[in-house]
Structures are given as structure tokens and as C-alpha cells.
């Protein structure tokens, strides 16, 4: 290459991409942020679902007295008195009926409530 005056001191310029005019627009950044939130939300939900599925009780969370699907009548009667649905006289009458029923049916098993247990 011979030395010509127009080639002396000039350098070749290589254009570089610095996202001038070719980068993401505002909707690209918004889409990325939403995708990140969705990813972490699904990941956290999956961990929660797995932990609750592994630790879930097979009886559906019912208490010991409700395993047969029927609640203890004495407990229901106590709750009704506590809520004010019945007065003390009605409570005594119904309690006596329940005790009479239990005595007349010796072969029937009565559900055991937590109030009846001794520790």
C-alpha cells in the first residue's frame, strides 16, 4: 500500500451496537418485569402446594370426636348453651334426655368428646 495523503492519519471505524435505537422499548421492560413476578409467584405457589399436600391430614382436618362423621351431641349441646341458643332449663332437659338415651342403649358406642377425656 502506498502512502497517499488521504490515507495518512486516518483510522478505520468499526460501528458497535450499544442499543442506540435498537434496544427494548418500555413494553419490553414491562413484559420482563411481569414475567419475573409470574415466575416467582408460580414457584412460591408450587412450594406451598407441595408442603400442604405432604402435611395434610388424611381425615380432612376433623377432630378426634368427628372421625365417624357425626359430632358429639353433648358437645353440640354445650356449644348451643354457650352461644345462648338455649337457656339453662332447656339445656338440663336435653342433657337428661341424652343421658337417658345412653343408658337405654348399652350396646351403642357413644363418640368420645375431648371434654370427657382425662389427661
Buried (B, 14 or more C-beta within 10 A) or exposed (E): EEEEEEEEEEEEEEEEEEEEEEEEEEEEEEEEEEEEEEEEEEEEEEEEEEEEEEEEEEEEEEEEBBEEEEBBBBBBBBEBBEEEEBEEEEBEEBBEEBEEEEEEEEEEEEBEBEEEEEE
